[in-house]
Amino acid sequence: MTEKNAQVSVRILDKEYQVACPANERTNLLDSAEILNDKMREIYDSGRIVGLDRIAVMAALNMANDLIHASARDQELEGSISDRLKIISDRVDHVLRDTQQLDL
């Protein structure tokens, strides 16, 4: 069964774009376009970068950097959770061993 595509209109820096995406991804596309528009608007309003293509590249670089930092935080949290689970597992194993020894 193929998934239907939706034509979605997004506005970025006052320019309209028609984008096709799976129908169930429409909301995510609109949210993504809003985030991109906000980032590009912020860069545009700073007045330091001129030209839509340069603004788009700077926005993409900023968003990629944000993604790298978020991924690093996720990995750090994952490591922390894994460490905590290992400690808990070791404690449970220790208690179970002690319980088994008492049963003998």
Backbone as CSV, one residue per row, in Angstrom:
resi,resn,N_x,N_y,N_z,CA_x,CA_y,CA_z,C_x,C_y,C_z
1,MET,0.847,-1.185,0.000,0.000,0.000,0.000,0.887,1.240,0.000
2,THR,0.678,2.132,-0.935,1.493,3.343,-1.006,0.834,4.445,-0.198
3,GLU,1.694,5.263,0.350,1.217,6.359,1.176,0.955,7.574,0.286
4,LYS,-0.128,8.276,0.532,-0.464,9.446,-0.281,0.429,10.614,0.091
5,ASN,0.797,11.377,-0.933,1.574,12.586,-0.710,0.651,13.788,-0.642
6,ALA,1.064,14.748,0.152,0.318,15.993,0.268,1.166,17.121,-0.305
7,GLN,0.525,18.040,-0.994,1.191,19.261,-1.440,1.025,20.274,-0.314
8,VAL,2.125,20.743,0.215,2.073,21.673,1.334,2.727,22.975,0.917
9,SER,2.070,24.056,1.228,2.603,25.377,0.944,3.248,25.924,2.213
10,VAL,4.521,26.290,2.103,5.228,26.881,3.242,5.766,28.241,2.835
11,ARG,5.841,29.137,3.797,6.350,30.478,3.542,7.610,30.669,4.363
12,ILE,8.701,30.974,3.652,9.990,31.200,4.302,10.535,32.521,3.789
13,LEU,10.782,33.425,4.723,11.226,34.793,4.392,10.354,35.409,3.301
14,ASP,9.062,35.345,3.510,8.067,35.959,2.632,8.034,35.381,1.219
15,LYS,8.606,34.202,1.040,8.561,33.543,-0.256,7.829,32.213,-0.078
16,GLU,6.909,31.930,-0.998,6.068,30.739,-0.938,6.754,29.582,-1.653
17,TYR,6.736,28.411,-1.011,7.294,27.195,-1.585,6.237,26.101,-1.511
18,GLN,6.120,25.316,-2.587,5.240,24.151,-2.614,6.117,22.924,-2.405
19,VAL,5.779,22.138,-1.401,6.588,20.970,-1.060,5.677,19.749,-0.970
20,ALA,6.118,18.652,-1.576,5.374,17.401,-1.469,5.968,16.588,-0.326
21,CYS,5.101,15.979,0.448,5.552,15.119,1.538,4.469,14.104,1.835
22,PRO,4.822,12.996,2.503,3.788,12.040,2.898,2.741,12.758,3.743
23,ALA,1.504,12.409,3.538,0.396,13.092,4.215,0.551,13.083,5.731
24,ASN,1.074,11.971,6.263,1.204,11.898,7.721,2.387,12.716,8.255
25,GLU,3.187,13.309,7.372,4.321,14.142,7.779,4.032,15.637,7.602
26,ARG,2.818,15.966,7.211,2.461,17.362,6.925,2.733,18.287,8.109
27,THR,2.298,17.888,9.287,2.484,18.724,10.477,3.963,18.922,10.772
28,ASN,4.746,17.839,10.653,6.191,17.962,10.892,6.843,18.898,9.880
29,LEU,6.402,18.825,8.623,6.942,19.711,7.595,6.625,21.164,7.929
30,LEU,5.385,21.434,8.315,5.004,22.805,8.665,5.785,23.309,9.871
31,ASP,5.973,22.448,10.865,6.770,22.837,12.038,8.221,23.105,11.654
32,SER,8.768,22.255,10.793,10.147,22.431,10.335,10.303,23.738,9.562
33,ALA,9.336,24.021,8.698,9.381,25.260,7.918,9.309,26.477,8.836
34,GLU,8.522,26.383,9.885,8.418,27.492,10.835,9.741,27.707,11.563
35,ILE,10.386,26.628,11.971,11.688,26.738,12.641,12.715,27.346,11.687
36,LEU,12.728,26.857,10.444,13.662,27.387,9.451,13.387,28.860,9.187
37,ASN,12.121,29.220,9.026,11.773,30.616,8.789,12.236,31.498,9.948
38,ASP,12.010,31.035,11.178,12.430,31.810,12.350,13.941,32.010,12.363
39,LYS,14.693,30.948,12.073,16.156,31.025,12.076,16.639,31.957,10.969
40,MET,16.044,31.831,9.774,16.449,32.692,8.668,16.055,34.140,8.933
41,ARG,14.888,34.345,9.535,14.440,35.703,9.871,15.403,36.342,10.870
42,GLU,15.832,35.567,11.846,16.782,36.057,12.850,18.090,36.509,12.179
43,ILE,18.585,35.699,11.251,19.820,36.035,10.535,19.601,37.247,9.638
44,TYR,18.482,37.264,8.947,18.148,38.386,8.062,18.049,39.684,8.852
45,ASP,17.353,39.634,9.979,17.147,40.830,10.799,18.429,41.344,11.427
46,SER,19.427,40.486,11.574,20.703,40.942,12.146,21.415,41.894,11.189
47,GLY,21.106,41.772,9.887,21.682,42.669,8.894,23.124,42.369,8.538
48,ARG,23.699,41.342,9.125,25.112,41.040,8.861,25.299,40.178,7.617
49,ILE,24.270,39.460,7.208,24.361,38.570,6.047,23.358,39.045,5.008
50,VAL,23.833,39.171,3.771,22.973,39.623,2.687,22.849,38.513,1.657
51,GLY,21.663,38.347,1.139,21.421,37.359,0.101,20.735,36.132,0.677
52,LEU,19.640,35.746,0.028,18.833,34.630,0.504,19.636,33.340,0.586
53,ASP,20.496,33.095,-0.413,21.278,31.858,-0.399,22.255,31.827,0.769
54,ARG,22.882,32.935,1.074,23.815,32.993,2.209,23.075,32.859,3.536
55,ILE,21.908,33.477,3.618,21.093,33.362,4.833,20.681,31.907,5.034
56,ALA,20.282,31.243,3.948,19.879,29.837,4.035,21.043,28.957,4.479
57,VAL,22.227,29.209,3.944,23.404,28.419,4.330,23.737,28.654,5.797
58,MET,23.706,29.890,6.247,24.002,30.183,7.652,22.962,29.542,8.572
59,ALA,21.700,29.593,8.169,20.646,28.953,8.969,20.876,27.446,9.036
60,ALA,21.219,26.853,7.894,21.476,25.406,7.859,22.663,25.048,8.750
61,LEU,23.723,25.847,8.689,24.891,25.595,9.542,24.534,25.723,11.022
62,ASN,23.776,26.755,11.359,23.364,26.939,12.755,22.504,25.774,13.233
63,MET,21.580,25.336,12.385,20.695,24.236,12.767,21.460,22.917,12.847
64,ALA,22.431,22.712,11.954,23.256,21.503,12.014,24.078,21.501,13.305
65,ASN,24.596,22.664,13.676,25.350,22.782,14.925,24.449,22.472,16.126
66,ASP,23.232,22.997,16.110,22.273,22.693,17.179,22.016,21.188,17.251
67,LEU,21.897,20.552,16.095,21.646,19.116,16.035,22.822,18.325,16.608
68,ILE,24.037,18.747,16.289,25.233,18.085,16.822,25.255,18.187,18.341
69,HIS,24.965,19.379,18.876,24.952,19.563,20.326,23.847,18.725,20.979
70,ALA,22.688,18.674,20.365,21.580,17.881,20.909,21.933,16.400,20.890
71,SER,22.564,15.955,19.822,22.970,14.556,19.714,24.007,14.215,20.780
72,ALA,24.954,15.125,21.011,25.966,14.900,22.050,25.316,14.818,23.425
73,ARG,24.333,15.689,23.684,23.619,15.636,24.964,22.862,14.328,25.108
74,ASP,22.239,13.874,24.023,21.517,12.601,24.043,22.461,11.442,24.352
75,GLN,23.631,11.441,23.722,24.600,10.372,23.963,25.100,10.415,25.399
76,GLU,25.307,11.608,25.915,25.745,11.755,27.300,24.681,11.216,28.255
77,LEU,23.428,11.581,27.999,22.336,11.080,28.833,22.193,9.569,28.706
78,GLU,22.331,9.067,27.492,22.231,7.622,27.275,23.321,6.890,28.042
79,GLY,24.532,7.427,28.006,25.629,6.831,28.760,25.360,6.858,30.246
80,SER,24.839,7.975,30.726,24.521,8.111,32.144,23.442,7.118,32.557
81,ILE,22.432,6.982,31.735,21.351,6.039,32.034,21.887,4.611,32.013
82,SER,22.734,4.288,31.035,23.316,2.946,30.960,24.146,2.653,32.207
83,ASP,24.929,3.646,32.643,25.737,3.476,33.858,24.846,3.227,35.067
84,ARG,23.769,3.987,35.183,22.857,3.819,36.317,22.161,2.461,36.275
85,LEU,21.752,2.041,35.076,21.111,0.730,34.948,22.085,-0.390,35.319
86,LYS,23.338,-0.249,34.955,24.353,-1.239,35.303,24.512,-1.320,36.818
87,ILE,24.552,-0.173,37.486,24.666,-0.139,38.944,23.460,-0.823,39.588
88,ILE,22.277,-0.497,39.106,21.048,-1.103,39.642,21.058,-2.614,39.405
89,SER,21.441,-3.025,38.212,21.493,-4.446,37.881,22.483,-5.171,38.790
90,ASP,23.643,-4.554,39.006,24.639,-5.156,39.899,24.095,-5.283,41.320
91,ARG,23.375,-4.271,41.775,22.788,-4.324,43.117,21.741,-5.432,43.219
92,VAL,20.904,-5.549,42.201,19.880,-6.595,42.193,20.557,-7.967,42.202
93,ASP,21.577,-8.136,41.359,22.306,-9.409,41.330,22.903,-9.721,42.699
94,HIS,23.478,-8.727,43.326,24.084,-8.903,44.655,23.024,-9.330,45.678
95,VAL,21.881,-8.655,45.676,20.806,-8.998,46.609,20.289,-10.409,46.337
96,LEU,20.127,-10.762,45.066,19.659,-12.102,44.726,20.661,-13.172,45.172
97,ARG,21.942,-12.916,44.997,22.963,-13.863,45.451,22.913,-14.030,46.966
98,ASP,22.789,-12.902,47.678,22.699,-12.959,49.136,21.464,-13.735,49.571
99,THR,20.360,-13.524,48.884,19.113,-14.222,49.201,19.258,-15.711,48.949
100,GLN,19.885,-16.074,47.844,20.088,-17.478,47.516,21.004,-18.146,48.559
101,GLN,22.000,-17.439,49.029,22.906,-17.988,50.034,22.170,-18.209,51.356
102,LEU,21.246,-17.314,51.670,20.462,-17.484,52.892,19.537,-18.685,52.800
103,ASP,19.025,-18.954,51.610,18.133,-20.086,51.394,18.872,-21.427,51.541
104,LEU,20.141,-21.431,51.265,20.916,-22.681,51.365,21.093,-23.007,52.809
